[in-house]
Every structure is written in C-alpha cells, then in structure tokens.
Amino acid sequence: MPATPEAVADALGRLPVVIEGAAVASGERLVPSYPWGPRPTSVVTLAGGGVVGCGEHVGWTAEAHAAFRTVALPISRGTIAEFSAALRETVAAPYDRAALEAAAIDLALRQQGRSPFTASGADARLVRYVTSFERRADAVAHARALRTGAPGVELKIDVDPAWDDDQWRALAAVGGIAILDFKQNGTADEHERAHRRCPEALIEDPTPAGTPRSATLRRRLSADAAVVSAAAVDALPEAPAAVNLKPARMGGVLELLAAAARCRALGIAVYVGGMFELGPGRAQLHALAALLCPDAPNDVAPIALDARPAPRPPRLAVDGARPGFGAEAS
C-alpha cells in the first residue's frame, strides 16, 4: 500500500550522504507540448563513494539556468535532513533547492543500495496519471485526438473561461476529463458551469470565491499555484478537496512530504504535479506518486521529446527495488 508522507520523510531524512563533487550540465530540448520554444533544462550531478545522484532544474528561462550554474554546489557529509536544512539557509531559489535536494536523495539512496520504497517499506504501485494540455482554441478537437484509439487516457485541461455552452457540451462528450485548471481565472458562474458539465473533474485553481459555491463544487475543488510550502496549505482561502503538490515549486521533496502530511491530517487528498521535467525529475515525480498517491490523477504523464511521441501506457510502472530515486521499470 502507499506509504504515509511522515514515514517517507523520516526514511529519507535519516539517510546519510557523502558528497565529494558536483557538476551542472545545461541545455535545451524541443518539446512539442511546451508552448514557449525550446525548453531549457539543467541536470545537477552530485558524486560520492563511487556513485552519482541526479536532480533536475526546472527554471523556465535560460537566465534561470545560468544563475543556477553559479550556485555554490555543496561538498558535505551528514544526513539528508541536515543537507536540506542547510540548503534552506544558503540557497534562496526554490527550483535551485529542489534540484540539489533531489540529487542528494538520489545519491544517498545509491550509496545505501536502496530505493525510496525499500527505505520506507512501501510498495511501488502502478501510477494513475493524466495527460495535460494548455489553453487552446481547438481544445475539443485536441482532447478528442488524445483519446482516439486510447479511451483510457485521462485529461487535465487548462480552461478558457470564455468557452460557450456548446464547447462545454462537446468537451463533456469526449469524456475522461479528470482536472479542469482555471489558473485562478473565471467567474463563479463559469466555475459552476464547468462543474455541471464535468461533475467528476477536479476544478483546479478557480478564482477565489466572492459568492458561495455549490456544495458539490466544494467537494471537487483543488488547489495548485498557492501551495508553495506546508504552511501554505493552512493559508488557503478556502478548504479544497485536493491539492496538487509539486516538489520544484515547494523547494524540494522534504517540503512536499511535509505538505502531504498536513493534507493528510486535514483530510485533503493529494496528487503529484510536474513542471515540464524532461529527465531525472520526471522519473522522480513518478516515484513520488507511486509512494504517496498512486490512484490519484497525477499530472506526471510522459512527455514527448524532439520528434518522438510520448508513450501512453495505461498506468506508469516504477521499479521499487532498484537503488536510487526514480528508477523507471523496464
């Protein structure tokens, strides 16, 4: 069964790690689903004890990656909890901290010959996921194309609040819509209309309510952009049914686990989300989803790179025995 976030945090935090060297490699990749041109990317590698661990930086601009390359990379020994605490004191940018902490966790697990599953006593279950796409004029046609020949594919769609009733009816007819993301836009009436047409979908990041929401919509609300820390869960303007947790936005895995623990205490469901991770970060998202919420609508679908289509298995498989953080099953 899935592990509790507290158990995973304890198991990872107590891992010893020895870091003897560090390096960052940056570049860019063509990603058909990325709307802003080539996707810049960096991978940080931490070495120690004859093995290496990797973390991925998700900055949106080349300037963010250039700045990351100037960060003083840590050479240390101690526990992951101590390493993470030191990062919070010395590294301001959450994307920087998240990449470094992920690399340290990966390195520590490899040094110990363990995976996050063997370390925490969890099973590596198959992961439910959604395929997401940005706001677009041809949303109905695109959703239909994604599900043609693959009716099991579930979707997360960035909403245009201006869609009319005909578009909503057509979208509902496509089926498989798990999340409708308003990105903090739209009116109360537009939120309710989306909910009526797709009552099983989570309504993510609607504009904060100025008028009362229907009881059924309140049971399908989810929060994403505001959840930047564990403390932010308590600061949400209205209690959601679910929260989208993103390690890069939160500055690392340990803060994500603290937020997941807070959600668990409050009875809030969680799902894992991505930020266009292209390499080790994507596999690490799959591992987190398998650990915490394998049956949730995790926004961690494989991403198409260059001219290769993305695979769309019914569920994602993670190797729970292979040492390291984020080993894909073969």
C-alpha positions as CSV (number, residue, x, y, z in Angstrom):
1,M,0.0,0.0,0.0
2,P,1.1,3.6,-0.3
3,A,3.4,4.9,2.5
4,T,2.4,7.8,4.7
5,P,4.2,11.0,4.0
6,E,5.6,11.0,7.5
7,A,7.1,7.6,7.0
8,V,8.7,8.6,3.7
9,A,10.1,11.8,5.2
10,D,11.5,10.0,8.2
11,A,13.2,7.4,6.0
12,L,14.7,9.9,3.5
13,G,15.7,12.4,6.2
14,R,17.7,9.9,8.1
15,L,19.7,8.7,5.1
16,P,23.4,9.5,5.4
17,V,25.0,11.1,2.4
18,V,28.6,11.9,1.4
19,I,29.1,14.5,-1.3
20,E,32.6,14.7,-2.8
21,G,31.9,16.5,-6.1
22,A,29.3,18.3,-8.0
23,A,28.6,19.5,-11.6
24,V,25.8,21.0,-13.6
25,A,25.0,20.3,-17.3
26,S,22.6,22.7,-19.1
27,G,21.0,22.6,-22.5
28,E,17.6,22.7,-24.2
29,R,15.2,20.3,-25.8
30,L,12.4,20.6,-28.4
31,V,9.2,19.7,-26.6
32,P,6.1,19.7,-28.8
33,S,3.8,20.4,-25.8
34,Y,5.9,23.2,-24.5
35,P,4.5,26.5,-25.9
36,W,7.5,28.8,-25.4
37,G,10.1,27.4,-27.8
38,P,12.9,25.1,-26.8
39,R,12.7,24.0,-23.2
40,P,15.8,25.0,-21.2
41,T,16.9,22.3,-18.8
42,S,19.7,21.5,-16.3
43,V,20.8,18.4,-14.5
44,V,22.9,18.6,-11.4
45,T,25.1,15.6,-10.6
46,L,26.4,15.0,-7.1
47,A,29.1,12.4,-6.6
48,G,30.4,10.5,-3.7
49,G,31.5,7.0,-2.7
50,G,31.9,5.9,-6.3
51,V,28.3,6.7,-7.3
52,V,26.4,9.7,-8.5
53,G,22.9,11.1,-7.9
54,C,21.0,13.5,-10.2
55,G,18.4,16.2,-9.8
56,E,16.7,18.4,-12.5
57,H,16.3,22.1,-12.5
58,V,13.0,23.3,-14.0
59,G,13.7,27.1,-14.4
60,W,11.6,28.5,-17.3
61,T,14.4,30.7,-18.8
62,A,18.0,30.4,-19.9
63,E,18.8,33.1,-17.4
64,A,17.4,30.9,-14.5
65,H,19.7,28.1,-15.6
66,A,22.7,30.3,-16.0
67,A,22.1,31.6,-12.4
68,F,21.8,28.0,-11.2
69,R,25.2,27.2,-12.6
70,T,26.7,29.9,-10.3
71,V,25.2,28.5,-7.1
72,A,27.9,27.2,-4.8
73,L,27.5,23.5,-5.0
74,P,27.7,21.7,-1.7
75,I,30.5,19.4,-0.6
76,S,29.5,17.8,2.6
77,R,28.6,14.8,4.7
78,G,25.7,14.3,7.1
79,T,22.0,13.3,6.7
80,I,19.6,14.3,4.1
81,A,17.6,16.2,6.7
82,E,20.7,18.2,7.6
83,F,21.6,18.8,4.0
84,S,18.1,20.1,3.3
85,A,18.2,22.4,6.3
86,A,21.5,23.8,5.1
87,L,20.0,24.4,1.6
88,R,17.2,26.4,3.2
89,E,19.7,28.6,4.9
90,T,22.0,29.2,1.9
91,V,20.0,28.8,-1.3
92,A,17.1,31.2,-1.9
93,A,15.5,30.0,-5.1
94,P,13.1,27.0,-4.6
95,Y,13.9,25.5,-8.0
96,D,17.6,25.5,-7.1
97,R,17.0,23.9,-3.7
98,A,14.7,21.3,-5.2
99,A,17.2,20.2,-7.8
100,L,20.0,19.9,-5.3
101,E,17.9,18.1,-2.7
102,A,16.7,15.6,-5.3
103,A,20.2,14.9,-6.4
104,A,21.3,14.4,-2.8
105,I,18.4,12.0,-2.1
106,D,19.3,10.0,-5.3
107,L,23.0,9.9,-4.3
108,A,22.2,8.9,-0.7
109,L,19.9,6.1,-1.8
110,R,22.5,4.8,-4.3
111,Q,25.2,4.9,-1.6
112,Q,23.0,2.8,0.6
113,G,21.9,0.5,-2.2
114,R,18.2,1.3,-1.6
115,S,15.2,2.9,-3.2
116,P,12.7,5.2,-1.5
117,F,10.3,2.1,-1.4
118,T,12.8,-0.2,0.3
119,A,13.8,2.6,2.6
120,S,10.3,3.4,3.7
121,G,8.7,-0.1,3.5
122,A,6.3,0.9,0.8
123,D,5.1,-0.9,-2.3
124,A,5.8,0.5,-5.8
125,R,2.3,0.5,-7.2
126,L,1.3,1.4,-10.7
127,V,0.6,5.1,-11.1
128,R,-2.6,6.7,-12.5
129,Y,-1.8,9.8,-14.5
130,V,-3.4,12.5,-16.6
131,T,-2.3,14.0,-19.9
132,S,-2.4,17.7,-19.7
133,F,-2.5,20.5,-22.3
134,E,-2.6,24.3,-22.2
135,R,-5.4,26.6,-23.1
136,R,-6.1,26.4,-26.8
137,A,-8.8,27.3,-29.3
138,D,-9.2,23.7,-30.6
139,A,-9.4,22.2,-27.1
140,V,-12.3,19.9,-28.1
141,A,-10.5,18.5,-31.2
142,H,-7.3,18.1,-29.3
143,A,-8.9,16.3,-26.4
144,R,-10.7,14.0,-28.9
145,A,-7.4,13.3,-30.7
146,L,-5.7,12.4,-27.5
147,R,-8.4,9.9,-26.6
148,T,-9.0,8.5,-30.1
149,G,-7.8,4.9,-30.0
150,A,-6.9,5.3,-26.3
151,P,-10.2,5.7,-24.4
152,G,-8.4,5.1,-21.1
153,V,-6.4,8.3,-21.4
154,E,-7.5,10.9,-18.8
155,L,-7.1,14.6,-19.4
156,K,-6.1,17.7,-17.5
157,I,-7.2,20.8,-19.5
158,D,-6.3,24.4,-19.0
159,V,-9.7,26.2,-19.2
160,D,-10.7,29.2,-21.2
161,P,-13.5,30.8,-19.1
162,A,-15.0,32.2,-22.3
163,W,-15.9,28.8,-23.7
164,D,-19.6,28.7,-24.5
165,D,-22.1,26.0,-23.7
166,D,-21.6,24.2,-27.0
167,Q,-17.9,23.9,-26.3
168,W,-18.5,22.6,-22.8
169,R,-21.1,20.1,-24.1
170,A,-18.6,18.9,-26.7
171,L,-15.8,18.6,-24.1
172,A,-18.0,16.6,-21.7
173,A,-18.9,14.3,-24.6
174,V,-15.2,13.5,-25.2
175,G,-15.0,12.0,-21.6
176,G,-12.1,11.2,-19.5
177,I,-11.6,14.7,-18.1
178,A,-10.1,14.4,-14.6
179,I,-9.0,18.0,-13.9
180,L,-10.1,21.4,-15.3
181,D,-7.5,24.1,-14.5
182,F,-8.8,27.6,-14.3
183,K,-5.4,29.1,-13.3
184,Q,-7.1,31.5,-10.9
185,N,-9.4,32.9,-13.6
186,G,-13.1,32.8,-14.3
187,T,-16.3,33.9,-12.6
188,A,-18.3,31.9,-10.1
189,D,-20.9,31.1,-12.8
190,E,-18.1,29.9,-15.2
191,H,-16.8,27.6,-12.4
192,E,-20.2,26.2,-11.8
193,R,-20.9,25.7,-15.5
194,A,-17.7,23.7,-15.9
195,H,-18.6,21.6,-12.8
196,R,-22.1,20.9,-14.1
197,R,-20.7,19.7,-17.5
198,C,-17.9,17.6,-16.0
199,P,-19.1,16.8,-12.4
200,E,-16.4,14.2,-11.8
201,A,-13.5,16.5,-12.7
202,L,-11.5,18.4,-10.1
203,I,-11.8,22.2,-10.6
204,E,-8.3,23.4,-10.0
205,D,-7.4,27.0,-9.0
206,P,-10.7,28.8,-9.7
207,T,-10.7,32.4,-8.9
208,P,-11.2,32.8,-5.1
209,A,-14.9,32.7,-4.4
210,G,-16.7,36.1,-4.0
211,T,-20.0,34.2,-3.6
212,P,-20.8,30.9,-2.1
213,R,-20.1,27.8,-4.2
214,S,-22.4,24.9,-4.6
215,A,-21.9,22.1,-2.2
216,T,-21.0,19.7,-5.0
217,L,-18.4,22.0,-6.4
218,R,-16.8,22.5,-3.0
219,R,-16.3,18.7,-2.9
220,R,-14.3,18.9,-6.3
221,L,-12.2,22.0,-5.6
222,S,-8.4,21.6,-5.9
223,A,-5.5,24.0,-5.2
224,D,-2.2,24.2,-7.0
225,A,-0.4,27.6,-7.5
226,A,-0.7,28.8,-3.9
227,V,0.7,25.6,-2.4
228,V,4.4,26.6,-2.2
229,S,5.0,25.1,1.3
230,A,3.4,23.0,4.0
231,A,2.4,26.2,5.8
232,A,0.6,27.4,2.6
233,V,-1.9,24.5,3.0
234,D,-3.3,26.2,6.1
235,A,-3.3,29.6,4.4
236,L,-5.5,28.6,1.5
237,P,-8.6,31.0,1.3
238,E,-11.0,28.0,1.1
239,A,-10.6,24.4,2.0
240,P,-10.0,22.3,-1.1
241,A,-10.9,18.6,-1.6
242,A,-7.4,18.0,-3.1
243,V,-4.1,19.7,-3.5
244,N,-1.6,19.4,-6.4
245,L,1.9,19.0,-4.9
246,K,5.0,20.0,-7.0
247,P,8.4,19.4,-5.5
248,A,10.1,22.1,-7.6
249,R,7.7,24.8,-6.6
250,M,8.0,23.8,-3.0
251,G,11.8,23.8,-2.9
252,G,12.2,20.1,-2.6
253,V,10.9,16.6,-1.7
254,L,11.0,17.0,2.1
255,E,8.8,20.1,2.0
256,L,6.4,18.3,-0.3
257,L,6.2,15.5,2.2
258,A,5.5,17.9,5.0
259,A,2.7,19.4,2.9
260,A,1.3,16.0,2.2
261,A,1.4,15.2,5.9
262,R,-0.5,18.4,6.6
263,C,-3.1,17.5,4.0
264,R,-3.4,14.0,5.4
265,A,-4.2,15.5,8.9
266,L,-6.8,17.8,7.4
267,G,-8.5,15.1,5.2
268,I,-7.3,16.7,1.9
269,A,-6.4,14.4,-0.9
270,V,-3.1,14.9,-2.8
271,Y,-1.9,14.4,-6.3
272,V,1.6,15.0,-7.7
273,G,2.2,17.5,-10.5
274,G,5.0,18.4,-12.8
275,M,6.7,21.4,-14.3
276,F,7.9,20.1,-17.6
277,E,10.6,17.9,-16.2
278,L,12.3,16.2,-19.1
279,G,14.9,13.9,-17.5
280,P,15.5,12.5,-14.0
281,G,13.0,14.9,-12.5
282,R,10.1,13.2,-14.4
283,A,11.1,9.7,-13.1
284,Q,11.3,11.2,-9.6
285,L,7.8,12.5,-9.9
286,H,6.7,9.0,-10.9
287,A,8.3,7.6,-7.8
288,L,6.7,10.2,-5.5
289,A,3.3,9.5,-7.0
290,A,3.8,5.7,-6.5
291,L,4.8,6.3,-2.9
292,L,2.1,8.7,-1.9
293,C,-1.0,8.7,-4.2
294,P,-0.8,6.1,-7.0
295,D,-4.6,6.2,-7.6
296,A,-4.8,10.0,-7.8
297,P,-5.0,12.0,-11.1
298,N,-1.2,12.7,-11.1
299,D,-0.1,15.3,-13.6
300,V,3.1,13.4,-14.5
301,A,2.5,11.9,-18.0
302,P,5.5,11.0,-20.1
303,I,6.5,14.0,-22.3
304,A,7.2,13.8,-26.0
305,L,10.7,15.0,-26.8
306,D,12.0,16.1,-30.2
307,A,10.2,14.1,-32.9
308,R,9.4,11.1,-30.7
309,P,5.8,10.6,-29.5
310,A,5.3,10.1,-25.8
311,P,4.4,6.6,-24.6
312,R,0.9,6.3,-23.1
313,P,0.7,3.2,-21.0
314,P,-2.5,2.6,-19.1
315,R,-0.5,3.2,-15.9
316,L,3.1,4.1,-15.1
317,A,5.4,1.5,-13.6
318,V,8.2,2.3,-11.2
319,D,10.9,-0.1,-10.2
320,G,10.7,-0.3,-6.4
321,A,13.8,-2.3,-5.9
322,R,16.4,-0.6,-8.0
323,P,18.7,1.7,-5.9
324,G,18.2,5.4,-6.4
325,F,15.4,8.0,-6.6
326,G,13.2,7.5,-9.6
327,A,14.1,4.3,-11.4
328,E,11.6,3.5,-14.2
329,A,10.5,-0.1,-14.6
330,S,11.8,-1.7,-17.7
